[in-house]
Amino acid sequence: MRRLARPKPLFIILSVIALIALIAIGQYMRLFERAWFNLHTLWQPMSSEAIGLDQYRVEIEAKVIDGLNDDVSALTYDPVRKSLFTVTNKNAELIELSLDGAILRRIALIGFGDPEAVEFISADTYVITDERQQRLIKIHLEHDTTFLDAADAEQMTLGVHMSGNKGFEGLAYDSVGKRLFVAKERDPMLIYEVHGFPHFNPEKSYAVHVINNPKRDAGMFVRDLSSLQYDERSGHLLALSDESRLILELDVDGRPLSTMSLSGGRQGLKKTVPQAEGVAMDDDGTLYLVSEPNLFYVFRKPAQN
């Protein structure tokens, strides 16, 4: 009787090393949590309150923003002007875009350091972040504004978890709860809730509170945070991750509800979004996305019969 050859010790060692490496990669990329979420959604119906990101399909894909050579970062929708705003950080500018990705105007930013996010607060009022110095800068924008100087603006510095350029990457605002959500990219990846800025109570100007939710943040199965969007209708928060190529919907308790993939072949995309940096949603629920260096996307949910 022929004996079966025993595996050589070197082969066993290499197999174990390969298995450990795969597990480590899976943990690093949060693949196990993501796979469990996808499996869970197969047998549990989606909440009727969910935005349903998986239903969105791309309508404008990778449109080059003509006239813009610098990297765009962040995106916000202005419901008053019916337009979008983004920022660039190399040659710092605040840029207004039409809803189909055309440049409407450009405003030079002076003294803003490394601007990474912009968020609409109210008519003519926005907040811009300085990533490296972790500053939140409140600006006022008129129709004839051509430049903004940070020295003339109200601002505050959080100064938490300072770590080079892994600072504030995203902003979202809840106008009802008067909460400003601030996303720290990673190392560690966190979402802060800032109360008392940019709207100060004249009688309590010192009352600025910063809250974070470690349980919610730990449940986000993404590698980093690039941008945030708060949906006033549902009270849900959208978190964009460039490294995970994903937009994640979180309910009011921070639980993941739905996801939207930014990989080629998903959501109707022909190619993977190269480096997603900003997401915004308009009053009709249309999603807008910008990717470095200067690409523009629009996603819509098909009409329900």
C-alpha positions as a Markdown table, in Angstrom:
| # | Residue | x | y | z |
|---|---|---|---|---|
| 1 | Met | 0.0 | 0.0 | 0.0 |
| 2 | Arg | 1.4 | 3.4 | -1.0 |
| 3 | Arg | 1.7 | 5.9 | 1.8 |
| 4 | Leu | 0.4 | 9.4 | 1.3 |
| 5 | Ala | 3.2 | 11.9 | 1.4 |
| 6 | Arg | 3.2 | 14.1 | 4.5 |
| 7 | Pro | 3.2 | 17.8 | 4.1 |
| 8 | Lys | 6.6 | 19.2 | 4.5 |
| 9 | Pro | 7.2 | 21.4 | 7.6 |
| 10 | Leu | 8.1 | 24.4 | 5.4 |
| 11 | Phe | 4.9 | 24.2 | 3.5 |
| 12 | Ile | 2.9 | 24.1 | 6.8 |
| 13 | Ile | 4.8 | 27.1 | 8.1 |
| 14 | Leu | 4.2 | 29.1 | 4.9 |
| 15 | Ser | 0.5 | 28.1 | 4.9 |
| 16 | Val | 0.1 | 29.3 | 8.5 |
| 17 | Ile | 1.9 | 32.6 | 7.7 |
| 18 | Ala | -0.3 | 33.2 | 4.7 |
| 19 | Leu | -3.5 | 32.5 | 6.8 |
| 20 | Ile | -2.4 | 34.9 | 9.5 |
| 21 | Ala | -1.6 | 37.5 | 6.9 |
| 22 | Leu | -5.1 | 37.2 | 5.3 |
| 23 | Ile | -6.7 | 37.5 | 8.7 |
| 24 | Ala | -4.6 | 40.6 | 9.5 |
| 25 | Ile | -5.6 | 42.2 | 6.2 |
| 26 | Gly | -9.2 | 41.3 | 6.8 |
| 27 | Gln | -9.1 | 43.0 | 10.2 |
| 28 | Tyr | -7.2 | 46.0 | 8.9 |
| 29 | Met | -9.7 | 46.6 | 6.0 |
| 30 | Arg | -12.7 | 45.8 | 8.3 |
| 31 | Leu | -13.8 | 43.1 | 5.8 |
| 32 | Phe | -15.2 | 40.7 | 8.3 |
| 33 | Glu | -17.6 | 43.3 | 9.8 |
| 34 | Arg | -18.6 | 44.4 | 6.3 |
| 35 | Ala | -19.2 | 40.8 | 5.2 |
| 36 | Trp | -21.3 | 40.2 | 8.3 |
| 37 | Phe | -23.4 | 43.3 | 7.6 |
| 38 | Asn | -24.0 | 42.2 | 4.0 |
| 39 | Leu | -25.0 | 38.8 | 5.2 |
| 40 | His | -27.3 | 40.2 | 7.9 |
| 41 | Thr | -29.1 | 42.4 | 5.3 |
| 42 | Leu | -30.0 | 39.4 | 3.2 |
| 43 | Trp | -32.4 | 38.0 | 5.7 |
| 44 | Gln | -33.5 | 41.1 | 7.6 |
| 45 | Pro | -35.7 | 43.6 | 5.7 |
| 46 | Met | -34.3 | 47.1 | 5.5 |
| 47 | Ser | -36.0 | 49.7 | 7.8 |
| 48 | Ser | -38.6 | 51.8 | 6.2 |
| 49 | Glu | -36.8 | 54.8 | 7.6 |
| 50 | Ala | -33.6 | 54.0 | 5.8 |
| 51 | Ile | -32.4 | 56.1 | 2.9 |
| 52 | Gly | -31.4 | 52.9 | 1.1 |
| 53 | Leu | -28.1 | 53.8 | -0.4 |
| 54 | Asp | -27.8 | 50.5 | -2.2 |
| 55 | Gln | -30.7 | 51.5 | -4.5 |
| 56 | Tyr | -28.8 | 54.6 | -5.9 |
| 57 | Arg | -27.5 | 54.5 | -9.5 |
| 58 | Val | -24.9 | 56.8 | -11.1 |
| 59 | Glu | -26.2 | 59.3 | -13.6 |
| 60 | Ile | -23.1 | 61.5 | -14.1 |
| 61 | Glu | -19.8 | 59.5 | -13.9 |
| 62 | Ala | -16.3 | 60.9 | -13.5 |
| 63 | Lys | -17.1 | 64.3 | -15.2 |
| 64 | Val | -14.0 | 66.4 | -15.3 |
| 65 | Ile | -14.6 | 69.8 | -13.6 |
| 66 | Asp | -13.3 | 72.1 | -16.4 |
| 67 | Gly | -10.9 | 74.8 | -15.4 |
| 68 | Leu | -9.9 | 73.1 | -12.2 |
| 69 | Asn | -6.5 | 71.5 | -11.9 |
| 70 | Asp | -6.1 | 71.3 | -8.1 |
| 71 | Asp | -7.4 | 68.5 | -5.9 |
| 72 | Val | -11.0 | 69.0 | -4.7 |
| 73 | Ser | -11.8 | 68.1 | -1.1 |
| 74 | Ala | -15.3 | 67.9 | 0.5 |
| 75 | Leu | -18.7 | 68.9 | -0.8 |
| 76 | Thr | -21.8 | 70.6 | 0.6 |
| 77 | Tyr | -25.2 | 71.5 | -0.8 |
| 78 | Asp | -26.5 | 75.1 | -0.5 |
| 79 | Pro | -30.3 | 74.9 | -0.5 |
| 80 | Val | -30.6 | 78.7 | -0.8 |
| 81 | Arg | -28.4 | 79.1 | -3.8 |
| 82 | Lys | -29.3 | 75.6 | -5.2 |
| 83 | Ser | -25.6 | 75.0 | -5.8 |
| 84 | Leu | -22.6 | 73.1 | -4.4 |
| 85 | Phe | -19.4 | 74.2 | -2.7 |
| 86 | Thr | -16.1 | 72.5 | -2.5 |
| 87 | Val | -12.6 | 73.5 | -1.4 |
| 88 | Thr | -9.1 | 73.0 | -2.7 |
| 89 | Asn | -6.1 | 72.9 | -0.4 |
| 90 | Lys | -3.0 | 73.3 | -2.5 |
| 91 | Asn | -4.0 | 76.7 | -3.9 |
| 92 | Ala | -6.6 | 77.2 | -1.3 |
| 93 | Glu | -10.0 | 78.2 | -2.8 |
| 94 | Leu | -13.7 | 77.9 | -2.0 |
| 95 | Ile | -15.4 | 76.9 | -5.3 |
| 96 | Glu | -19.1 | 77.1 | -6.1 |
| 97 | Leu | -20.4 | 74.4 | -8.5 |
| 98 | Ser | -23.6 | 74.0 | -10.4 |
| 99 | Leu | -25.6 | 70.8 | -9.8 |
| 100 | Asp | -24.0 | 69.4 | -13.0 |
| 101 | Gly | -20.5 | 70.1 | -12.0 |
| 102 | Ala | -19.7 | 73.4 | -13.7 |
| 103 | Ile | -17.7 | 76.1 | -11.9 |
| 104 | Leu | -19.8 | 79.1 | -11.0 |
| 105 | Arg | -17.2 | 81.1 | -9.1 |
| 106 | Arg | -14.0 | 80.9 | -7.2 |
| 107 | Ile | -13.1 | 82.6 | -3.9 |
| 108 | Ala | -9.5 | 82.7 | -2.7 |
| 109 | Leu | -8.9 | 81.5 | 0.9 |
| 110 | Ile | -6.2 | 83.4 | 2.8 |
| 111 | Gly | -4.8 | 82.1 | 6.1 |
| 112 | Phe | -6.9 | 78.9 | 6.1 |
| 113 | Gly | -4.0 | 76.6 | 6.3 |
| 114 | Asp | -5.0 | 73.2 | 4.9 |
| 115 | Pro | -8.7 | 73.5 | 4.2 |
| 116 | Glu | -10.3 | 70.0 | 3.9 |
| 117 | Ala | -14.0 | 70.4 | 4.4 |
| 118 | Val | -16.8 | 73.0 | 4.0 |
| 119 | Glu | -20.4 | 72.8 | 5.3 |
| 120 | Phe | -23.4 | 75.0 | 4.7 |
| 121 | Ile | -24.9 | 76.3 | 7.9 |
| 122 | Ser | -27.5 | 78.9 | 6.9 |
| 123 | Ala | -28.0 | 81.5 | 4.2 |
| 124 | Asp | -24.5 | 82.9 | 3.3 |
| 125 | Thr | -22.9 | 81.1 | 6.3 |
| 126 | Tyr | -20.5 | 78.2 | 6.2 |
| 127 | Val | -17.8 | 76.4 | 8.2 |
| 128 | Ile | -14.4 | 75.5 | 6.7 |
| 129 | Thr | -12.0 | 73.2 | 8.5 |
| 130 | Asp | -8.2 | 73.5 | 8.7 |
| 131 | Glu | -7.1 | 69.9 | 8.9 |
| 132 | Arg | -3.6 | 70.2 | 10.3 |
| 133 | Gln | -4.4 | 72.8 | 13.0 |
| 134 | Gln | -7.9 | 71.4 | 13.7 |
| 135 | Arg | -9.6 | 74.7 | 13.3 |
| 136 | Leu | -13.2 | 75.3 | 12.6 |
| 137 | Ile | -13.6 | 78.6 | 10.7 |
| 138 | Lys | -17.0 | 80.3 | 10.3 |
| 139 | Ile | -17.3 | 82.4 | 7.1 |
| 140 | His | -19.9 | 84.7 | 5.7 |
| 141 | Leu | -20.2 | 84.8 | 1.9 |
| 142 | Glu | -21.8 | 87.6 | -0.1 |
| 143 | His | -22.6 | 87.4 | -3.8 |
| 144 | Asp | -19.7 | 89.7 | -4.6 |
| 145 | Thr | -17.1 | 88.1 | -2.3 |
| 146 | Thr | -13.9 | 87.4 | -4.1 |
| 147 | Phe | -11.6 | 86.4 | -1.2 |
| 148 | Leu | -11.9 | 85.4 | 2.5 |
| 149 | Asp | -9.3 | 86.0 | 5.2 |
| 150 | Ala | -9.4 | 83.6 | 8.1 |
| 151 | Ala | -8.1 | 86.4 | 10.4 |
| 152 | Asp | -11.4 | 88.2 | 10.0 |
| 153 | Ala | -13.5 | 85.1 | 10.8 |
| 154 | Glu | -14.9 | 83.5 | 14.0 |
| 155 | Gln | -13.0 | 80.3 | 14.7 |
| 156 | Met | -12.3 | 77.6 | 17.3 |
| 157 | Thr | -9.7 | 74.9 | 17.7 |
| 158 | Leu | -10.5 | 71.5 | 19.1 |
| 159 | Gly | -6.9 | 70.3 | 19.4 |
| 160 | Val | -7.8 | 66.6 | 20.1 |
| 161 | His | -5.8 | 63.6 | 18.9 |
| 162 | Met | -3.4 | 65.8 | 17.0 |
| 163 | Ser | -1.5 | 63.6 | 14.5 |
| 164 | Gly | -0.1 | 65.4 | 11.4 |
| 165 | Asn | -2.4 | 65.5 | 8.5 |
| 166 | Lys | -4.9 | 62.8 | 9.8 |
| 167 | Gly | -7.1 | 65.5 | 11.1 |
| 168 | Phe | -10.6 | 66.9 | 10.3 |
| 169 | Glu | -11.7 | 65.6 | 6.9 |
| 170 | Gly | -15.5 | 66.0 | 6.9 |
| 171 | Leu | -18.3 | 68.2 | 8.2 |
| 172 | Ala | -22.1 | 67.8 | 8.5 |
| 173 | Tyr | -24.7 | 70.1 | 10.2 |
| 174 | Asp | -27.9 | 69.3 | 11.9 |
| 175 | Ser | -29.9 | 72.6 | 11.7 |
| 176 | Val | -32.6 | 71.4 | 14.1 |
| 177 | Gly | -30.4 | 70.0 | 16.8 |
| 178 | Lys | -27.7 | 72.7 | 16.2 |
| 179 | Arg | -25.0 | 70.0 | 16.0 |
| 180 | Leu | -21.9 | 70.3 | 13.9 |
| 181 | Phe | -20.5 | 66.8 | 13.1 |
| 182 | Val | -16.8 | 66.7 | 12.6 |
| 183 | Ala | -15.0 | 63.7 | 11.1 |
| 184 | Lys | -11.4 | 62.8 | 12.0 |
| 185 | Glu | -10.0 | 60.8 | 9.2 |
| 186 | Arg | -8.3 | 58.0 | 11.2 |
| 187 | Asp | -5.6 | 57.2 | 13.8 |
| 188 | Pro | -8.1 | 57.2 | 15.5 |
| 189 | Met | -11.2 | 57.4 | 13.2 |
| 190 | Leu | -13.8 | 59.5 | 15.1 |
| 191 | Ile | -16.9 | 61.6 | 14.7 |
| 192 | Tyr | -17.3 | 64.5 | 17.1 |
| 193 | Glu | -20.5 | 66.4 | 17.8 |
| 194 | Val | -19.9 | 70.1 | 18.4 |
| 195 | His | -22.6 | 72.1 | 20.2 |
| 196 | Gly | -22.3 | 75.8 | 20.5 |
| 197 | Phe | -20.4 | 76.5 | 17.3 |
| 198 | Pro | -20.9 | 78.1 | 14.8 |
| 199 | His | -24.1 | 79.4 | 16.5 |
| 200 | Phe | -23.1 | 81.1 | 19.8 |
| 201 | Asn | -25.6 | 82.0 | 22.4 |
| 202 | Pro | -24.7 | 85.7 | 23.3 |
| 203 | Glu | -25.5 | 85.0 | 27.0 |
| 204 | Lys | -23.5 | 81.7 | 27.0 |
| 205 | Ser | -20.7 | 82.3 | 24.5 |
| 206 | Tyr | -18.4 | 80.0 | 26.5 |
| 207 | Ala | -20.9 | 77.1 | 26.3 |
| 208 | Val | -19.2 | 75.0 | 23.6 |
| 209 | His | -19.5 | 71.2 | 24.1 |
| 210 | Val | -17.7 | 68.5 | 22.2 |
| 211 | Ile | -19.1 | 65.0 | 22.4 |
| 212 | Asn | -18.0 | 61.8 | 20.7 |
| 213 | Asn | -19.6 | 58.3 | 20.6 |
| 214 | Pro | -17.0 | 55.6 | 20.7 |
| 215 | Lys | -19.6 | 52.8 | 20.4 |
| 216 | Arg | -20.9 | 54.3 | 17.2 |
| 217 | Asp | -17.5 | 54.9 | 15.7 |
| 218 | Ala | -16.4 | 51.4 | 16.5 |
| 219 | Gly | -19.4 | 50.1 | 14.5 |
| 220 | Met | -18.4 | 51.8 | 11.3 |
| 221 | Phe | -16.7 | 49.0 | 9.2 |
| 222 | Val | -14.7 | 51.5 | 7.1 |
| 223 | Arg | -11.0 | 52.2 | 7.1 |
| 224 | Asp | -11.2 | 56.0 | 7.1 |
| 225 | Leu | -13.5 | 59.0 | 6.9 |
| 226 | Ser | -13.4 | 61.4 | 4.0 |
| 227 | Ser | -16.7 | 63.3 | 4.3 |
| 228 | Leu | -20.0 | 63.5 | 6.1 |
| 229 | Gln | -23.6 | 64.3 | 5.2 |
| 230 | Tyr | -26.5 | 64.8 | 7.6 |
| 231 | Asp | -30.0 | 64.0 | 6.2 |
| 232 | Glu | -32.5 | 66.3 | 7.9 |
| 233 | Arg | -35.5 | 64.2 | 6.9 |
| 234 | Ser | -34.4 | 60.9 | 8.4 |
| 235 | Gly | -31.9 | 62.2 | 11.0 |
| 236 | His | -29.4 | 59.8 | 9.5 |
| 237 | Leu | -25.7 | 60.4 | 8.9 |
| 238 | Leu | -23.8 | 59.4 | 5.8 |
| 239 | Ala | -20.1 | 58.6 | 6.2 |
| 240 | Leu | -17.9 | 58.5 | 3.1 |
| 241 | Ser | -14.7 | 56.3 | 3.2 |
| 242 | Asp | -12.2 | 56.7 | 0.4 |
| 243 | Glu | -10.1 | 53.7 | 1.4 |
| 244 | Ser | -13.1 | 51.4 | 1.8 |
| 245 | Arg | -14.7 | 52.8 | -1.4 |
| 246 | Leu | -18.0 | 53.0 | 0.5 |
| 247 | Ile | -20.7 | 55.4 | 1.7 |
| 248 | Leu | -22.3 | 54.2 | 5.0 |
| 249 | Glu | -25.7 | 55.2 | 6.3 |
| 250 | Leu | -26.0 | 55.4 | 10.1 |
| 251 | Asp | -29.3 | 55.7 | 12.0 |
| 252 | Val | -29.9 | 58.0 | 15.0 |
| 253 | Asp | -28.3 | 55.5 | 17.3 |
| 254 | Gly | -25.3 | 55.1 | 15.0 |
| 255 | Arg | -26.2 | 51.7 | 13.7 |
| 256 | Pro | -25.3 | 50.9 | 10.0 |
| 257 | Leu | -28.4 | 50.7 | 7.8 |
| 258 | Ser | -27.3 | 50.6 | 4.2 |
| 259 | Thr | -24.2 | 51.1 | 2.1 |
| 260 | Met | -23.3 | 52.3 | -1.4 |
| 261 | Ser | -20.3 | 50.9 | -3.1 |
| 262 | Leu | -18.0 | 53.1 | -5.1 |
| 263 | Ser | -16.3 | 50.2 | -6.9 |
| 264 | Gly | -16.5 | 49.6 | -10.6 |
| 265 | Gly | -19.5 | 47.5 | -11.6 |
| 266 | Arg | -21.6 | 48.6 | -8.6 |
| 267 | Gln | -24.3 | 51.2 | -8.6 |
| 268 | Gly | -24.0 | 51.4 | -12.4 |
| 269 | Leu | -20.4 | 52.6 | -12.2 |
| 270 | Lys | -18.1 | 51.7 | -15.1 |
| 271 | Lys | -15.0 | 52.4 | -13.1 |
| 272 | Thr | -14.1 | 52.6 | -9.5 |
| 273 | Val | -14.2 | 56.2 | -8.0 |
| 274 | Pro | -10.4 | 56.8 | -7.7 |
| 275 | Gln | -10.3 | 58.9 | -4.5 |
| 276 | Ala | -13.6 | 60.0 | -3.2 |
| 277 | Glu | -13.3 | 63.2 | -1.0 |
| 278 | Gly | -16.7 | 64.7 | -0.7 |
| 279 | Val | -20.4 | 63.8 | -0.6 |
| 280 | Ala | -23.5 | 66.0 | -0.5 |
| 281 | Met | -27.3 | 65.5 | -0.7 |
| 282 | Asp | -29.9 | 67.9 | -2.0 |
| 283 | Asp | -33.5 | 68.5 | -1.0 |
| 284 | Asp | -34.7 | 65.7 | -3.4 |
| 285 | Gly | -32.3 | 63.1 | -2.0 |
| 286 | Thr | -29.9 | 63.3 | -5.0 |
| 287 | Leu | -26.3 | 62.4 | -4.0 |
| 288 | Tyr | -23.3 | 64.4 | -5.4 |
| 289 | Leu | -19.7 | 63.2 | -5.1 |
| 290 | Val | -16.3 | 64.7 | -5.9 |
| 291 | Ser | -13.1 | 62.7 | -6.2 |
| 292 | Glu | -9.5 | 63.9 | -6.5 |
| 293 | Pro | -8.2 | 65.4 | -8.6 |
| 294 | Asn | -11.3 | 67.0 | -10.1 |
| 295 | Leu | -14.0 | 64.5 | -10.9 |
| 296 | Phe | -17.7 | 65.0 | -10.4 |
| 297 | Tyr | -20.5 | 62.3 | -9.9 |
| 298 | Val | -24.3 | 62.3 | -9.5 |
| 299 | Phe | -26.3 | 59.4 | -8.1 |
| 300 | Arg | -30.1 | 59.1 | -7.9 |
| 301 | Lys | -32.5 | 56.6 | -6.6 |
| 302 | Pro | -34.9 | 55.3 | -9.3 |
| 303 | Ala | -38.5 | 56.5 | -8.9 |
| 304 | Gln | -40.7 | 54.0 | -7.0 |
| 305 | Asn | -43.7 | 52.7 | -8.8 |
